[in-house]
Amino acid sequence: MNPKTMLVFAGALLAGSAAAQQPQYQARMSEPLQELSPTQLAAFIAGRAEFDTILLDSQGLGPMFNDTGCSQCHSKPDVGGFSTTTVTRFGKKAVGATPFDPLVNLGGTLLQKDKIAAAAPACLEVVPPQADVVVMRQTPHTFGAGLLEAIKDADILALAASPPNPSVSGIARMVTPVEGGPARPGRMGWKGQVATVFTFSADASLNEMGLTTTFFPQENAPNGDASLLGPPTNCDTVADPEDIGNQRITRQANFQAFLAPPPQTPKSGMAGEGIFTTVGCAACHFPSFLTAGHPEAIFNGRTIKPYSDFLLHDMGLDALTGGNGCGDGIVDGIATEREMETRSLWGMGQRQAFLHDGRATGGTFEQNVDAALQNHGGEASFARTAYNALSGSSKTSLYAFLRSLGRPEFDDDNNNTIDVFDWFFLSTDFTGPSPAVPISANAHGAVADIDQDLDFDVVDFLVMQRAFTGQ
């Protein structure tokens, strides 16, 4: 009997025995929060369609841009996710008493690499020769973005005031949302420059696609030359603002806000999390928050585990800018060349490249994690040293824990899809109602133990059938 037939046949035999007690599986990445109202779900669906739309020149694309739609970059493992797509940042290093120059008059610090066909050749941006800092930044994912916005400002500020480990000293970057309201600690962006999902949507739409709104009504000038936006060159072909009534960015924001957070399997945690804490990772990658205070009740009262303190930390300078660390050499607001916001780790189990520029890539997951940790300088040096002193078995446990961040239940191959291949490899762990050997949280079969009772049995199997997505 082939695996798919076996899965369906077994389910038919067992369906009547345990269906009433089935727990809920965690939403996979790119799926919505599971408790949305009909109105919220409709907003999510419309938002996903907008996020997946290819913007046309006539709709406001460009005149310069990095890509033609949100999902062109936010695509892995599905819409709203991360990717290895990078954008270019540039500037001029500080020298003596002369501070870092973002070269705003030359289009800095973000390069828009493309232009619409109707725009003149002069409208295509280039990295100016004055720039002596040129770095790449990867696309982050947006899963759970609404829940990040719902983290209480006071909780982030408390971590800055009283860090869990006195050897680190994070700084909260206070930023004002474009939609109004008081300044809040940033919690999105490589430099902590964004506090709300709506701000992220408006900012990215302008700077990555060239879409103007009432919040950002003016196009970016090609390499800083505003004269190119009007006659006689006239790079810009659509009157600003192009997003009439901010409808597009509102739909984008709805989709991202209602995205479920990345799953973590097993939910009970793994032995490697203790090692993660012991070596000092949790000093910055703070495990969990309780959300509260969001105007939409669905975001409140949830314990989330993003593994970040959302603070700026001195990470040293990377090799491209003269050091041994992962600060990118770019100054952004109060964030210095050496400072980066702590990355949220949830979802990292399905990434193939780590650090802001994706340099930790090309190997196995474990090798890429190791490469990323070797680049942790500055305040993170002590954790790198402690990690390097771990035994091989302890490192293996740590890697297993990190791989669990983003893994759905029943997803044996960790590809965000539940299919016959997962059943094929998990079927050997199927124990029925009386397991001879309990399945610990660190065992292979733990990915299928959804009710956390130390076995993969009928109850778990019936949930696997509901979670089944593949062929």
Summary of the structure (lengths in Angstrom):
residues: 471
radius of gyration: 23.6
end to end distance: 15.3
largest distance: 80.2
contacts: 1594
relative contact order: 0.15
helix: 37%
strand: 13%
